[in-house]
Amino acid sequence: MFSKYLQSRVCGLHSFTNSSAQQLFSKSIAHSSRRNFVISSSCTKFRNVAIQRNAKREFSRCAALKNFSYHARCFHATRAVWEMTDPYKTLGVSKSASASEIKSAYYKLAKQYHPDANPDKAAQDKFVEIKQAYEVLQDPKKKKAFDTYGAGAFKNGEFTGGDFEGFQNGFAGASSFSSGFPGFNFEDLFGFSSRGPQARRNTSFDVFVGEDIEASITIDFMEAVRGAKKDLSYSVSSTCSSCHGSGLQPGSHKSTCFACKGTGQRLHFIPPSFHMQTTCDSCGGTGTTIPPNSACRSCMGSGTVRERKTVSIDIPPGIDDNTVLRVMGAGNDASTAKGGPNAKSRPGDLFATIHVRKHPFFVREGTNVTYNAKIPMTTAALGGTLRVPTLTGNVDLRVSPGTSTGDRITMAGKGIRKVNTSRYGNFYVNFEVTIPKILSPHERSLLEQLADALNDSTARRTQSSPSGTNSSTSTSSTSSKHSTGISTEPTTGEENKQDGSVGGFFKRAFRRLHPDEDQNPKKDESSS
């Protein structure tokens, strides 16, 4: 009706005579009357003015309708797109066909309909159609765009990138475009691009892949060195044992999707004449859904249930901290409840992160191990044998005389094994010489004698073991005492405290030279 009306209005412009203009003016007046514009019949002047204004307005309106192009304003609705056929049907392959199968089908049809082999005009058109279909399916991006959006991803037969770049560029962005169409939610239109972790081409030949699971295991240091076998328990989504993943009760069947009427696609209309075709979110593109009364009671129609699962993980020798091990097929099972009758599923993987506890005295650096051994200063000076622990047991090491702190002994090939190889690291023993902070009188005396033997003038001495100079002096004084017959007296504790002072030395010398003077004060104190 609209096209006939448009044709009649446009054609009327070419034969616009006075009589037709008068009829058009009358229609304009009637139209103005319906819009509550009251024109008095008695006012001829105003009537003529109203007729002229309506005539100009109607003429401009008809001219605009004449230049109106329906296909020019229809988004992705050009003639080339409307005539574009399904490339899968054109090549005679399914949507799950591999690249080699698509290529084989193309060469077979191209050989049959090539213009050199078939001069028929229809064969030439068929060859062009076959070539266009192969250009779409041999390109992964174009193939994915057609599987997701259909013919809407191609404008005038050309690929637009699959993300509707022509729409965004042609109308300066969706925000400005949507302002001209209030009441339409563009998020509902473009929100289908992200559909969760199990987003796939939900056809009857698809393979659904389950989600991966991440877990962690903590082991000891020696378990990491020698390898171990650990059991890991975790929660996983498993295929329902009642419905075997179909989501249906035994004997039940899926029904046609009410949202898309079984087509698997939904058509979104944008006023006045734009449309968009997307995959149906209700059925996932399969065209069928599970009725509520036919859903499995165990999984409520989802096809999977949550349960605990335990797997045994082999930890190889030499594994390092924060290493991630992958266990194939130990992840979540995928649900095929929204798939077709031939849909298949594959479980995800398990990624286990290994954490290694620190050892009390072994320090790991890659495949090398370091042990810090403490030895007494006598062993460091004289040398000896030291028993140290290693990764394979205790070992007796020979300590060379004169060993100091920081010296190292290397035991080649006694470290940690490199994962999945036969190479081993080294085992290092670092020496640390320990010196006692508290000494007994006997130990101090021995050390002072050692200092005298080594002529160590910087070492601190006590009276019991004076330095070499003081020792010779005391020896000579003792011999002179014996020769002169002077008796020595025992010193008091107070005097012992002053042995090392200058005042104490003169005091002792005065007493030895004047023994009578030393006794007089004691007598005076007794008499008083």
Helices and strands as residue ranges (DSSP letters): H 2-14, H 18-34, H 44-66, H 70-73, H 79-82, H 87-91, H 99-113, H 121-138, H 140-149, G 150-153, E 154-155, E 158-159, H 165-170, H 174-178, H 186-190, G 191-193, E 207-209, E 213-219, H 221-226, E 228-239, E 255-256, E 265-270, E 274-279, E 288-289, G 292-294, E 304-315, E 323-327, E 344-346, E 350-356, E 362-365, E 368-376, H 377-382, E 384-390, E 393-399, E 408-411, E 427-434, H 441-453, H 468-484, H 493-497, H 502-513, H 515-527
